[in-house]
Amino acid sequence: MKDIGLAFFRIATSAMMLTHGYGKFQRLIAGNFEFGDPIGIGAAPSLFLAVIGEFICPILIIVGFKTKFAAIPTAITMAVAAFIAHATDPFGDKEIALLYLVAFITIALVGPGKFSIDKK
């Protein structure tokens, strides 16, 4: 039962994250690099990193491939969103990023379970 719970948690959480990353992915492949620069590396690199964290890594987590490793960039992306991009916003505006941060840290710590490519 534990492995079913782990699979449900990682798949549902990552599927919801994909809804945030898909638009950024579309923007990236269309060549539209207008994006915020919360860590001072430029808009295009920031967009690229956001796509990795919000689109590429969640796909890896859904299938359970390199799950613990893939959860780290997503957690970092959510930490940047909560503590840098939305640092001055009220708690309610950064709450979703914080919930995702907690979820992806949890996935990084506990792994994917046996219903995954990793099977750990």
Order of alpha helices (4+ residues) and beta strands (2+ residues): alpha-alpha-alpha-alpha-alpha
